Amino acid sequence: MEYLENRELSWLKFNKRVLEEAVDPAVPLLERLTFSSIYQSNLDEFFMVRVGSITDEEKINKHSKENKTKMTPSQQLDAIFTQVRRLIPDAENAYRKTMAELAPYGFEHVSFNTATQEELTFLELYFKRELKPFLSGIVVNDLLPFPFLKNKEIYATVQLNTKKGITIGIVPIRQEHSDRVIALGAGGKRFILEEEVVLHFAHLLFKGYKVTDRALLRVTRNADIMVSGKGADFRERMEELVAKRKKLAPVRLEISDDFSRTALDYICKKLKLKNERVFVTRIPLDLSYLFAMGELSDLPQLKYNPRVPQKVSALSESKSVFSQVKAKDVLLSYPFESINSSFIRLLQESANDPKVTSIKITLYRLARNSKVIDALCTASENGKEVLVMIELRARFDEANNIEWSKHLQLAGCKVIYGPKDYKAHSKLLLITRKAQGGGYDYVTQIGTGNYNEKTSTLYTDLSYLTADREIAGDAEKVFDGLLSGNFVEETDKLLVAPLCLRKPILEMMDEQIKIAENGGEGYIGAKINSLTDKTIINKLVEASQAGVKIDLVIRGICCLVAGVEGYTENITVRSIVGRYLEHSRIYIFGKEGVEQKIFISSADYMTRNTIRRVEVATPILDEKIKKRLWEMFCTLMSDNVKARVMLSDGTYVHTEPADGQEPLNSQEYFYDEAYKRAEDKKQRQERLRENREKASAVKNTKKKTATAKKTAKKQTAKRTTKKKTV
């Protein structure tokens, strides 16, 4: 279909948008380096997961059927490798350009060609004293075994001159004792990388051989693992699988420079990799060290303006969060509002509240030093029923979650895992508390992002707190299903995948189609991370053809091409890539007004979310919060600084302010609004304090006056009595 885009190629377009931030003149220089690192990290994960998965599919069935965009696995891989190669020069230029612009501030990535004579002498001594004692050169040929190359580790590789056959030398570089960035001056801003030093002096590790060529290499291995999730031994099986993943087949070989074709072919043969999977790049193979560069300068022009999550203006600090949510629903918006002063505070208060009887929660990704875990353990130790569904299959967080599950069990929490073959990706919390007049009160929290204090300052997410009893009842069904291994089949208000989320979404889209067909203004809006669900895509196309106006804000993958005549001309797609990772999900059905329905959710419009995972979406019941979310969505649609709009050929172009229009960066706008709300609250509290002080002063004055009058009256009465006595 001409309105469909291949999923993997769409993702590569997203990563290209990330790379664009690395060359954007409006982005501070040190932040541009961070975007270069994020681009590379994203690409690593893409190869480990998506390319790994397609590679497996290609191996299993050489004659695999075409996918929805009419591409076989082999064709997809060819297209991916072609597109990645096209992006390499852009990534190289981004790094070099930023480093060149940082030079006046003292930053320089030194090479052996640009190092001073004094630095060259220092580096030779540094290699011999600090590195060489811990390095071993491994000689490899047909008579000697080829070593195992670890995933994403860097190796110095040399071709050795021998009379017969191919002989190469490999040096594993990363050592626990070493610092990869070697400072040469300017407080560490002038530097060289350890692997570059090892490569330069690698010949000293192969005595008796002549080195004829050298390069750095890095292998990326398949990381696409999945295991069914039930049974007493599930955690042990996951631990085994995580260990096994480290040894899965290579899917990519990166090399730092042109290298002997004969030697490279030999390495590829040993790794069982085709030449098409070899990528040459002339910038560092691992840019993760760039994150620390920001700590080397205090110059404000090199970094983003510092921003601090604000206290939630809707919550009073003098009352418990539970009691306030019982009175009215509350919306939390991260990173603009603080998770610590709201959600974490709710958990901590509940853990120590003697009237709270149970806490039930789903966990997917957690911070390293998790306050969420601490609160749950405290609650259990205080005698409350604590049920924790922790997803051990959260990709690349498996080991972390395995350890947290053990920690929770030791504290007495009841720990369960996701249902068999289905990940539980929902962000759901249910707190039960004894009510004053008997019975129970409930607070349910439904979010779009993880219960993670670190990412809550980096990702845009939404969290809805409500005391609605029907929502609490639906949440209880979700936890009952997770306990029993069954799926929720019917709900009152929540949408719950895999059985009752996609169908009601399609039905609400049908309602908008009917409105349009009857001459009204049908409207569908969505802010999601990805759109790949073919059933939902088809419904959106149907709605567009019926005249429904559709606005989509999609950060990453979008398999639907907007603006295609006859199919999607009523659909607009925009992607916002900026300082914070756009992660919140909002579903909107209908124009602003009484009939408008708004949901927030943990689920993207992807098949894996809508019918292959346990996900939860909640309707927004409070009219003020609905209005706020609608205004937030309109702001996102009006972003003319960090938004890109999709054209009818599937390409994205930057939006720009129209003539006379003010620049609008939605993320900065939301932070400004959070600061303004916090300041308004502070001023209200100050005025309230002043009024209380005035009232108290007036009361004291009146009291003193009344006391004085009373005293005077007593004294007068006393004098009168005395006169009568006389």
HELIX and SHEET records of a PDB file:
HELIX    1   1 ARG A    7  GLU A   21  1                                  15    
HELIX    2   2 LEU A   29  PHE A   46  1                                  18    
HELIX    3   3 PHE A   47  VAL A   51  3                                   5    
HELIX    4   4 GLY A   52  ILE A   60  1                                   9    
HELIX    5   5 PRO A   73  LEU A  102  1                                  30    
HELIX    6   6 ALA A  103  TYR A  105  5                                   3    
HELIX    7   7 GLN A  117  TYR A  126  1                                  10    
HELIX    8   8 PHE A  127  LEU A  131  3                                   5    
HELIX    9   9 LYS A  132  PHE A  134  5                                   3    
HELIX   10  10 ALA A  186  GLY A  188  5                                   3    
HELIX   11  11 GLU A  194  HIS A  200  1                                   7    
HELIX   12  12 ALA A  202  LEU A  205  5                                   4    
HELIX   13  13 PHE A  234  ARG A  245  1                                  12    
HELIX   14  14 ARG A  261  LEU A  271  1                                  11    
HELIX   15  15 ASN A  275  ARG A  277  5                                   3    
HELIX   16  16 SER A  288  LEU A  296  5                                   9    
HELIX   17  17 PRO A  300  LEU A  302  5                                   3    
HELIX   18  18 VAL A  321  ALA A  327  1                                   7    
HELIX   19  19 ASN A  340  ILE A  344  3                                   5    
HELIX   20  20 ARG A  345  ASN A  352  1                                   8    
HELIX   21  21 LYS A  371  GLU A  381  1                                  11    
HELIX   22  22 GLU A  398  LEU A  410  1                                  13    
HELIX   23  23 THR A  455  THR A  457  5                                   3    
HELIX   24  24 ARG A  469  SER A  484  1                                  16    
HELIX   25  25 ARG A  502  GLU A  517  1                                  16    
HELIX   26  26 LYS A  534  GLN A  545  1                                  12    
HELIX   27  27 THR A  607  THR A  610  1                                   4    
HELIX   28  28 GLU A  623  SER A  638  1                                  16    
HELIX   29  29 SER A  666  THR A  725  1                                  60    
SHEET    1   A 3 GLU A 108  HIS A 109  0                                        
SHEET    2   A 3 ARG A 190  LEU A 193  1                                        
SHEET    3   A 3 VAL A 181  GLY A 185 -1                                        
SHEET    1   B 6 ILE A 138  VAL A 140  0                                        
SHEET    2   B 6 THR A 167  PRO A 172 -1                                        
SHEET    3   B 6 ILE A 154  ASN A 161 -1                                        
SHEET    4   B 6 LYS A 210  ARG A 221 -1                                        
SHEET    5   B 6 PRO A 250  ILE A 255 -1                                        
SHEET    6   B 6 VAL A 278  VAL A 280  1                                        
SHEET    1   C 7 VAL A 330  TYR A 334  0                                        
SHEET    2   C 7 TYR A 459  THR A 466 -1                                        
SHEET    3   C 7 TYR A 440  GLY A 447 -1                                        
SHEET    4   C 7 LEU A 428  LYS A 434 -1                                        
SHEET    5   C 7 VAL A 356  LEU A 363 -1                                        
SHEET    6   C 7 GLU A 385  ILE A 390  1                                        
SHEET    7   C 7 LYS A 414  ILE A 416  1                                        
SHEET    1   D 3 VAL A 330  TYR A 334  0                                        
SHEET    2   D 3 TYR A 459  THR A 466 -1                                        
SHEET    3   D 3 LEU A 581  GLU A 582  1                                        
SHEET    1   E 3 LYS A 423  ALA A 424  0                                        
SHEET    2   E 3 ARG A 613  PRO A 619  1                                        
SHEET    3   E 3 LEU A 495  ALA A 497 -1                                        
SHEET    1   F 9 LYS A 423  ALA A 424  0                                        
SHEET    2   F 9 ARG A 613  PRO A 619  1                                        
SHEET    3   F 9 LYS A 597  SER A 601 -1                                        
SHEET    4   F 9 ILE A 586  PHE A 589 -1                                        
SHEET    5   F 9 TYR A 523  ILE A 528 -1                                        
SHEET    6   F 9 LYS A 549  ILE A 554  1                                        
SHEET    7   F 9 ILE A 571  ILE A 576  1                                        
SHEET    8   F 9 ALA A 643  MET A 646 -1                                        
SHEET    9   F 9 TYR A 652  HIS A 654 -1                                        
END                                                                             
